[in-house]
Amino acid sequence: MQEIKKRRIVLASVLKPVNDPRMFEKMGQSLSHNYEVHIMGTHADDVHAGADIFFHPLAPYARFSIDRVLAPFRILKKIFRLKPALLIVCTHELLWMVLIVKIFLPCSVVYDIRENFFRNILYTNSFPPILRVLIALYVRIKEWITLPLINNFFLAEIGYAHELGFVRSKMLVLENKLKKVRMPPLKKWSDDDQNIHLLFTGTLAPTTGIFVAIDLATKLHALDTKIRLHIVGFCPMVTIHQEIMDRIRNKSFVLFGQPTEPVAHLDIVRAIQQADYGIIAYPPNPSTQNTIPTKLFEYLGYNLPILLLKHEPWVEKCREYGAAVPFDAERIDAPEMLDAMKRGGFYLKDPQDVFWESEERKLLEAVSRLVDS
């Protein structure tokens, strides 16, 4: 009997690697049971796609280069060759390509909004002040123009439903919850050396709180020399990387591997399993005020106690599990925090509603409708 060929789905991004956790581990692996999945993104070392998932890595390029400008056209060429039943674009930089795809290919298109790009550009320091206003407006105009061509919007944050009112008529919230990785449990650092290991993971930038984390660890270390800070993440901006190095100079209790490319998600999971406390320290900013950091789901899912900057929605999410020690970045009470850390009593109740499985069901139902249509 001839095997029925699976329908094709393409997930594409310009800056995310092909093994990006949301594209690959969450959406890609969930969809691969029923569809042939192709993922397009930047190059990543030592990646294994798995059955019915195919990687299409772009050649490495700098964030500001002609190759990045050409990347959407290279992705478009691959899309025409594959002729997918569904295209999921994961960045605004591919929205103009949607115009061309819709003219020549009979496929549904989803815009997976994992960031409110308008706010991220406008309220962070990635570009000079005048330029960031122009770029933010350009992105928003592009989203408005292509709105009629998008069949569905996937939102990575519940808060985006309020920030992006123009997508409400055809949106689906798929939060970046934790998909647990099957791997042997690792021994805690402190089982061997009796130190207290703090962890900061993810993108390293002022807006993600890296400098708040270094300041916090420094104050705690001044009270207890057993405090250690592990930084496991990638800094895309050279100037910020240099500032991090300046801040941790002569601080031997801070461990930073200085990776030259994004850290593999598996390495982050290993670091979470070995740590004693995770730090979430996003400074107040309109770009993150309505978001739930992915690392919050990860730390909760792996029962890692959290040193959490006071932001009421995040504090509330942790409160019922006894998961966090909240702090005020402007007035860090290090003695009180250290006392709370040593008292313990975390996770008397296992967290619920932090795992990807609840989102997977919604994803599969939505994609089935889109592909059939």
BAGUZA-978685 format. One record per residue (C-alpha): residue in three letters; x, y, z. Coordinates in Angstrom, 3 decimals. Layout:
<vexdos>
+------+----------+----------+----------+
: code :       xx :       yy :       zz :
+------+----------+----------+----------+
:  ala :        X :        Y :        Z :
...
+------+----------+----------+----------+
</vexdos>
This chain:
<vexdos>
+------+----------+----------+----------+
: code :       xx :       yy :       zz :
+------+----------+----------+----------+
:  met :    0.000 :    0.000 :    0.000 :
:  gln :    1.436 :    3.379 :   -0.979 :
:  glu :    2.283 :    5.645 :    1.947 :
:  ile :    0.327 :    8.889 :    2.060 :
:  lys :    2.704 :   11.826 :    1.708 :
:  lys :    2.610 :   14.306 :    4.578 :
:  arg :    1.706 :   17.929 :    3.914 :
:  arg :    4.621 :   20.377 :    4.167 :
:  ile :    4.981 :   23.160 :    6.690 :
:  val :    7.771 :   25.763 :    6.614 :
:  leu :    8.880 :   27.780 :    9.649 :
:  ala :   11.240 :   30.623 :    8.790 :
:  ser :   13.283 :   33.269 :   10.581 :
:  val :   16.125 :   35.576 :    9.574 :
:  leu :   17.996 :   35.840 :   12.891 :
:  lys :   16.961 :   32.766 :   14.881 :
:  pro :   19.041 :   29.575 :   14.450 :
:  val :   17.400 :   26.543 :   12.880 :
:  asn :   17.390 :   24.802 :   16.271 :
:  asp :   15.699 :   27.750 :   18.006 :
:  pro :   13.635 :   26.309 :   20.900 :
:  arg :   10.286 :   27.764 :   19.781 :
:  met :   10.662 :   26.927 :   16.088 :
:  phe :   12.261 :   23.503 :   16.522 :
:  glu :   11.702 :   21.979 :   19.971 :
:  lys :    8.179 :   23.286 :   20.440 :
:  met :    6.334 :   23.965 :   17.183 :
:  gly :    8.551 :   21.894 :   14.868 :
:  gln :    8.607 :   18.707 :   16.926 :
:  ser :    4.912 :   19.007 :   17.790 :
:  leu :    3.961 :   19.345 :   14.120 :
:  ser :    6.338 :   16.665 :   12.813 :
:  his :    4.035 :   13.861 :   14.005 :
:  asn :    1.487 :   14.832 :   11.357 :
:  tyr :    3.410 :   16.947 :    8.839 :
:  glu :    6.707 :   17.250 :    7.015 :
:  val :    8.398 :   20.217 :    8.715 :
:  his :   11.087 :   22.430 :    7.186 :
:  ile :   12.857 :   25.006 :    9.360 :
:  met :   14.805 :   27.921 :    7.885 :
:  gly :   17.096 :   30.078 :    9.989 :
:  thr :   20.702 :   30.872 :   10.715 :
:  his :   23.415 :   28.253 :   10.956 :
:  ala :   23.817 :   26.281 :   14.205 :
:  asp :   26.570 :   23.831 :   15.082 :
:  asp :   25.964 :   20.189 :   15.966 :
:  val :   22.231 :   20.120 :   15.255 :
:  his :   20.096 :   17.041 :   14.654 :
:  ala :   16.715 :   17.595 :   13.078 :
:  gly :   15.057 :   14.209 :   13.605 :
:  ala :   12.362 :   12.382 :   11.655 :
:  asp :   10.205 :   14.495 :    9.325 :
:  ile :   12.049 :   17.698 :   10.290 :
:  phe :   14.485 :   19.234 :    7.816 :
:  phe :   16.866 :   22.108 :    8.528 :
:  his :   17.742 :   24.738 :    5.915 :
:  pro :   20.501 :   26.820 :    7.544 :
:  leu :   21.603 :   30.069 :    5.971 :
:  ala :   25.305 :   30.838 :    5.686 :
:  pro :   26.560 :   32.798 :    8.747 :
:  tyr :   26.300 :   36.584 :    8.486 :
:  ala :   26.651 :   39.652 :   10.712 :
:  arg :   23.561 :   41.424 :   12.104 :
:  phe :   24.339 :   44.481 :    9.983 :
:  ser :   25.448 :   43.177 :    6.580 :
:  ile :   24.342 :   42.807 :    2.994 :
:  asp :   23.901 :   39.069 :    3.580 :
:  arg :   21.235 :   39.816 :    6.168 :
:  val :   19.436 :   42.054 :    3.666 :
:  leu :   19.532 :   39.225 :    1.124 :
:  ala :   18.492 :   36.515 :    3.605 :
:  pro :   14.704 :   36.958 :    3.064 :
:  phe :   15.160 :   36.469 :   -0.693 :
:  arg :   17.177 :   33.290 :   -0.117 :
:  ile :   14.429 :   32.032 :    2.160 :
:  leu :   11.813 :   32.954 :   -0.458 :
:  lys :   13.673 :   30.894 :   -3.070 :
:  lys :   13.561 :   27.851 :   -0.767 :
:  ile :    9.860 :   28.401 :   -0.076 :
:  phe :    9.070 :   28.353 :   -3.812 :
:  arg :   11.014 :   25.125 :   -4.172 :
:  leu :    9.209 :   23.418 :   -1.272 :
:  lys :    5.677 :   24.738 :   -2.033 :
:  pro :    4.374 :   24.303 :    1.542 :
:  ala :    0.730 :   23.982 :    2.543 :
:  leu :    1.457 :   26.322 :    5.454 :
:  leu :    4.128 :   28.985 :    5.950 :
:  ile :    4.895 :   30.249 :    9.472 :
:  val :    7.031 :   33.411 :    9.442 :
:  cys :    8.701 :   34.141 :   12.772 :
:  thr :    9.960 :   37.679 :   12.165 :
:  his :    8.688 :   40.915 :   10.647 :
:  glu :   11.613 :   40.866 :    8.189 :
:  leu :    9.836 :   38.185 :    6.160 :
:  leu :    6.494 :   39.979 :    5.867 :
:  trp :    7.255 :   41.507 :    2.443 :
:  met :    7.981 :   37.955 :    1.244 :
:  val :    4.412 :   37.054 :    2.231 :
:  leu :    3.124 :   39.421 :   -0.476 :
:  ile :    4.992 :   37.433 :   -3.125 :
:  val :    4.122 :   34.037 :   -1.648 :
:  lys :    0.421 :   34.842 :   -1.609 :
:  ile :    0.472 :   35.813 :   -5.284 :
:  phe :    2.164 :   32.656 :   -6.542 :
:  leu :    1.521 :   29.879 :   -3.988 :
:  pro :   -1.795 :   28.534 :   -2.634 :
:  cys :   -0.663 :   28.288 :    0.978 :
:  ser :   -1.909 :   29.620 :    4.284 :
:  val :    0.384 :   31.999 :    6.191 :
:  val :    0.854 :   32.444 :    9.935 :
:  tyr :    2.773 :   35.308 :   11.526 :
:  asp :    4.268 :   33.987 :   14.764 :
:  ile :    4.693 :   37.098 :   16.918 :
:  arg :    7.224 :   36.206 :   19.589 :
:  glu :    8.119 :   39.862 :   20.230 :
:  asn :    6.271 :   43.140 :   19.927 :
:  phe :    8.920 :   44.411 :   17.519 :
:  phe :    7.472 :   47.931 :   17.506 :
:  arg :    7.941 :   48.318 :   21.273 :
:  asn :   11.244 :   46.441 :   21.370 :
:  ile :   12.765 :   48.767 :   18.790 :
:  leu :   11.202 :   51.947 :   20.190 :
:  tyr :   11.997 :   51.415 :   23.877 :
:  thr :   15.442 :   49.771 :   23.792 :
:  asn :   18.877 :   51.085 :   22.837 :
:  ser :   19.541 :   48.889 :   19.813 :
:  phe :   19.420 :   51.949 :   17.519 :
:  pro :   20.013 :   55.716 :   17.930 :
:  pro :   16.901 :   57.586 :   19.209 :
:  ile :   15.740 :   59.143 :   15.920 :
:  leu :   16.474 :   56.021 :   13.910 :
:  arg :   14.616 :   53.744 :   16.313 :
:  val :   11.417 :   55.794 :   15.885 :
:  leu :   11.617 :   55.510 :   12.099 :
:  ile :   12.400 :   51.778 :   12.174 :
:  ala :    9.611 :   51.068 :   14.680 :
:  leu :    7.080 :   52.940 :   12.511 :
:  tyr :    8.304 :   51.094 :    9.413 :
:  val :    7.758 :   47.741 :   11.134 :
:  arg :    4.267 :   48.681 :   12.294 :
:  ile :    3.275 :   49.969 :    8.820 :
:  lys :    4.570 :   46.734 :    7.305 :
:  glu :    2.432 :   44.721 :    9.763 :
:  trp :   -0.660 :   46.777 :    8.880 :
:  ile :   -0.129 :   46.451 :    5.112 :
:  thr :    0.307 :   42.671 :    5.232 :
:  leu :   -2.496 :   42.139 :    7.769 :
:  pro :   -5.104 :   41.025 :    5.175 :
:  leu :   -2.692 :   38.381 :    3.826 :
:  ile :   -2.085 :   36.673 :    7.173 :
:  asn :   -4.473 :   33.817 :    7.883 :
:  asn :   -3.627 :   33.562 :   11.572 :
:  phe :   -1.426 :   35.252 :   14.178 :
:  phe :    0.283 :   33.173 :   16.860 :
:  leu :    1.088 :   35.306 :   19.911 :
:  ala :    3.861 :   34.206 :   22.277 :
:  glu :    2.439 :   36.408 :   25.054 :
:  ile :   -1.072 :   36.900 :   26.403 :
:  gly :   -0.204 :   40.579 :   26.847 :
:  tyr :    0.247 :   41.036 :   23.103 :
:  ala :   -3.502 :   40.655 :   22.678 :
:  his :   -3.805 :   44.078 :   24.352 :
:  glu :   -0.753 :   45.665 :   22.731 :
:  leu :   -1.570 :   44.484 :   19.197 :
:  gly :   -5.252 :   45.201 :   18.873 :
:  phe :   -5.175 :   44.908 :   15.078 :
:  val :   -4.603 :   41.109 :   15.224 :
:  arg :   -7.430 :   40.221 :   17.596 :
:  ser :   -9.853 :   38.976 :   14.947 :
:  lys :   -7.555 :   36.098 :   13.957 :
:  met :   -5.134 :   35.425 :   16.784 :
:  leu :   -4.139 :   32.430 :   18.877 :
:  val :   -2.042 :   32.719 :   22.043 :
:  leu :    0.716 :   30.081 :   22.155 :
:  glu :    2.821 :   30.944 :   25.183 :
:  asn :    6.504 :   30.034 :   25.343 :
:  lys :    5.976 :   27.438 :   28.027 :
:  leu :    8.535 :   24.791 :   28.920 :
:  lys :    8.963 :   21.652 :   26.884 :
:  lys :   10.995 :   19.443 :   29.177 :
:  val :   14.061 :   17.823 :   27.661 :
:  arg :   14.578 :   14.122 :   28.323 :
:  met :   18.018 :   13.884 :   29.884 :
:  pro :   19.555 :   12.319 :   33.004 :
:  pro :   19.228 :   14.590 :   36.058 :
:  leu :   22.468 :   16.410 :   36.811 :
:  lys :   24.100 :   16.765 :   40.201 :
:  lys :   23.814 :   20.209 :   41.776 :
:  trp :   26.984 :   22.271 :   41.854 :
:  ser :   26.636 :   22.765 :   45.583 :
:  asp :   26.551 :   19.026 :   46.281 :
:  asp :   30.275 :   19.068 :   45.521 :
:  asp :   31.614 :   22.436 :   46.665 :
:  gln :   29.057 :   23.818 :   49.153 :
:  asn :   28.874 :   27.095 :   47.219 :
:  ile :   25.570 :   28.815 :   46.406 :
:  his :   25.266 :   29.011 :   42.622 :
:  leu :   23.150 :   31.747 :   41.044 :
:  leu :   22.287 :   31.541 :   37.354 :
:  phe :   21.499 :   34.148 :   34.692 :
:  thr :   20.452 :   32.731 :   31.297 :
:  gly :   19.388 :   34.021 :   27.894 :
:  thr :   20.218 :   37.102 :   25.873 :
:  leu :   22.690 :   39.379 :   27.645 :
:  ala :   21.548 :   43.004 :   27.444 :
:  pro :   20.648 :   45.879 :   29.769 :
:  thr :   16.964 :   45.284 :   28.964 :
:  thr :   17.177 :   41.638 :   30.112 :
:  gly :   18.781 :   42.611 :   33.418 :
:  ile :   22.342 :   41.325 :   33.119 :
:  phe :   23.790 :   44.328 :   34.967 :
:  val :   21.143 :   44.076 :   37.702 :
:  ala :   22.104 :   40.395 :   38.101 :
:  ile :   25.811 :   41.223 :   38.422 :
:  asp :   25.038 :   43.934 :   40.982 :
:  leu :   22.793 :   41.584 :   42.967 :
:  ala :   25.379 :   38.786 :   42.987 :
:  thr :   28.093 :   41.255 :   44.064 :
:  lys :   26.041 :   42.443 :   47.042 :
:  leu :   25.214 :   38.876 :   48.102 :
:  his :   28.840 :   37.761 :   47.693 :
:  ala :   29.956 :   40.608 :   49.981 :
:  leu :   27.859 :   38.980 :   52.731 :
:  asp :   28.634 :   35.349 :   51.894 :
:  thr :   31.714 :   34.391 :   49.876 :
:  lys :   30.077 :   31.089 :   48.900 :
:  ile :   27.907 :   32.997 :   46.389 :
:  arg :   28.751 :   32.281 :   42.744 :
:  leu :   27.145 :   33.731 :   39.591 :
:  his :   27.047 :   31.715 :   36.352 :
:  ile :   26.207 :   33.668 :   33.196 :
:  val :   24.996 :   31.337 :   30.440 :
:  gly :   23.937 :   33.366 :   27.428 :
:  phe :   25.005 :   35.271 :   24.354 :
:  cys :   25.584 :   39.003 :   23.956 :
:  pro :   24.868 :   40.148 :   20.368 :
:  met :   26.228 :   43.686 :   20.896 :
:  val :   29.992 :   44.187 :   21.110 :
:  thr :   29.753 :   47.295 :   23.298 :
:  ile :   27.518 :   45.551 :   25.844 :
:  his :   29.797 :   42.502 :   25.873 :
:  gln :   32.731 :   44.760 :   26.703 :
:  glu :   30.747 :   46.444 :   29.479 :
:  ile :   29.941 :   43.034 :   30.966 :
:  met :   33.633 :   42.154 :   30.934 :
:  asp :   34.454 :   45.472 :   32.621 :
:  arg :   31.821 :   44.892 :   35.306 :
:  ile :   33.055 :   41.380 :   36.194 :
:  arg :   36.774 :   42.158 :   36.039 :
:  asn :   38.425 :   41.092 :   39.326 :
:  lys :   35.241 :   39.268 :   40.349 :
:  ser :   36.381 :   35.669 :   40.378 :
:  phe :   33.011 :   34.534 :   41.739 :
:  val :   31.401 :   35.384 :   38.346 :
:  leu :   31.764 :   32.643 :   35.714 :
:  phe :   31.166 :   33.648 :   32.091 :
:  gly :   32.244 :   31.534 :   29.109 :
:  gln :   31.966 :   34.414 :   26.596 :
:  pro :   30.301 :   32.432 :   23.773 :
:  thr :   30.685 :   33.816 :   20.252 :
:  glu :   27.258 :   32.588 :   19.106 :
:  pro :   23.878 :   31.862 :   20.757 :
:  val :   24.098 :   29.212 :   23.473 :
:  ala :   22.432 :   25.874 :   22.702 :
:  his :   19.199 :   25.437 :   24.625 :
:  leu :   20.394 :   22.088 :   25.964 :
:  asp :   23.316 :   23.875 :   27.640 :
:  ile :   20.863 :   26.247 :   29.302 :
:  val :   18.778 :   23.306 :   30.545 :
:  arg :   21.901 :   21.688 :   32.009 :
:  ala :   22.801 :   24.940 :   33.751 :
:  ile :   19.278 :   25.236 :   35.205 :
:  gln :   19.444 :   21.715 :   36.600 :
:  gln :   22.778 :   22.402 :   38.279 :
:  ala :   21.981 :   25.846 :   39.719 :
:  asp :   20.652 :   26.677 :   43.177 :
:  tyr :   18.849 :   29.911 :   42.197 :
:  gly :   17.898 :   31.551 :   38.912 :
:  ile :   17.862 :   35.330 :   38.483 :
:  ile :   15.101 :   37.147 :   36.585 :
:  ala :   15.863 :   40.862 :   36.660 :
:  tyr :   14.312 :   42.674 :   33.691 :
:  pro :   14.339 :   46.416 :   34.517 :
:  pro :   10.942 :   48.133 :   34.058 :
:  asn :   10.439 :   48.842 :   30.355 :
:  pro :    7.335 :   49.186 :   28.128 :
:  ser :    8.765 :   46.474 :   25.853 :
:  thr :    8.526 :   43.814 :   28.597 :
:  gln :    5.815 :   45.067 :   30.956 :
:  asn :    3.132 :   42.750 :   29.502 :
:  thr :    5.349 :   39.739 :   28.874 :
:  ile :    6.209 :   36.599 :   30.808 :
:  pro :    9.896 :   35.743 :   30.315 :
:  thr :   10.504 :   32.307 :   28.815 :
:  lys :   13.035 :   31.684 :   31.575 :
:  leu :   10.243 :   32.100 :   34.151 :
:  phe :    8.472 :   29.075 :   32.669 :
:  glu :   11.801 :   27.217 :   32.522 :
:  tyr :   12.802 :   27.917 :   36.110 :
:  leu :    9.333 :   27.045 :   37.399 :
:  gly :    9.186 :   23.874 :   35.317 :
:  tyr :   12.525 :   22.658 :   36.700 :
:  asn :   11.661 :   23.774 :   40.272 :
:  leu :   14.557 :   26.227 :   40.411 :
:  pro :   14.112 :   28.883 :   43.141 :
:  ile :   14.082 :   32.376 :   41.631 :
:  leu :   15.554 :   35.706 :   42.704 :
:  leu :   12.857 :   37.786 :   41.043 :
:  leu :   12.789 :   41.512 :   40.389 :
:  lys :    9.473 :   42.839 :   41.685 :
:  his :    6.972 :   42.956 :   38.848 :
:  glu :    3.582 :   42.055 :   40.210 :
:  pro :    2.350 :   39.693 :   37.441 :
:  trp :    5.565 :   37.650 :   37.734 :
:  val :    5.548 :   37.697 :   41.527 :
:  glu :    1.905 :   36.588 :   41.523 :
:  lys :    2.672 :   33.681 :   39.182 :
:  cys :    5.382 :   32.448 :   41.572 :
:  arg :    3.570 :   33.126 :   44.841 :
:  glu :    1.337 :   30.063 :   45.041 :
:  tyr :    4.301 :   27.744 :   44.493 :
:  gly :    6.644 :   29.490 :   46.915 :
:  ala :    9.062 :   29.778 :   43.996 :
:  ala :   10.657 :   33.217 :   44.363 :
:  val :   12.456 :   35.734 :   46.543 :
:  pro :   11.309 :   39.134 :   45.175 :
:  phe :   13.646 :   42.121 :   45.306 :
:  asp :   13.712 :   45.802 :   44.371 :
:  ala :   16.631 :   46.618 :   42.059 :
:  glu :   16.806 :   50.210 :   43.345 :
:  arg :   16.998 :   49.126 :   46.997 :
:  ile :   18.453 :   45.640 :   47.195 :
:  asp :   18.210 :   44.386 :   50.775 :
:  ala :   20.974 :   41.791 :   50.481 :
:  pro :   20.889 :   40.578 :   54.129 :
:  glu :   17.138 :   39.960 :   53.974 :
:  met :   17.436 :   38.199 :   50.616 :
:  leu :   20.258 :   35.966 :   51.804 :
:  asp :   18.278 :   35.062 :   54.899 :
:  ala :   15.234 :   34.149 :   52.772 :
:  met :   17.424 :   32.043 :   50.483 :
:  lys :   18.903 :   30.097 :   53.388 :
:  arg :   15.504 :   29.569 :   55.056 :
:  gly :   14.390 :   27.672 :   51.948 :
:  gly :   10.861 :   26.297 :   51.844 :
:  phe :   10.568 :   26.620 :   48.053 :
:  tyr :    8.180 :   24.638 :   45.841 :
:  leu :    5.918 :   23.133 :   48.472 :
:  lys :    3.539 :   22.739 :   45.531 :
:  asp :    4.540 :   21.711 :   42.000 :
:  pro :    3.875 :   24.404 :   39.361 :
:  gln :    1.001 :   23.881 :   36.939 :
:  asp :    0.258 :   25.457 :   33.560 :
:  val :    3.918 :   26.072 :   32.735 :
:  phe :    4.441 :   23.234 :   30.238 :
:  trp :    4.236 :   23.266 :   26.438 :
:  glu :    1.741 :   20.371 :   26.260 :
:  ser :   -1.171 :   22.732 :   26.949 :
:  glu :   -0.108 :   24.921 :   24.015 :
:  glu :    0.616 :   21.953 :   21.732 :
:  arg :   -3.042 :   20.954 :   21.601 :
:  lys :   -4.049 :   24.460 :   20.511 :
:  leu :   -1.262 :   24.533 :   17.909 :
:  leu :   -2.263 :   21.216 :   16.311 :
:  glu :   -5.938 :   22.168 :   16.117 :
:  ala :   -5.163 :   25.554 :   14.532 :
:  val :   -2.685 :   24.139 :   12.007 :
:  ser :   -5.094 :   21.381 :   11.002 :
:  arg :   -7.724 :   23.997 :   10.133 :
:  leu :   -5.215 :   26.155 :    8.256 :
:  val :   -3.767 :   23.308 :    6.203 :
:  asp :   -7.190 :   21.910 :    5.305 :
:  ser :   -8.414 :   25.329 :    4.211 :
+------+----------+----------+----------+
</vexdos>
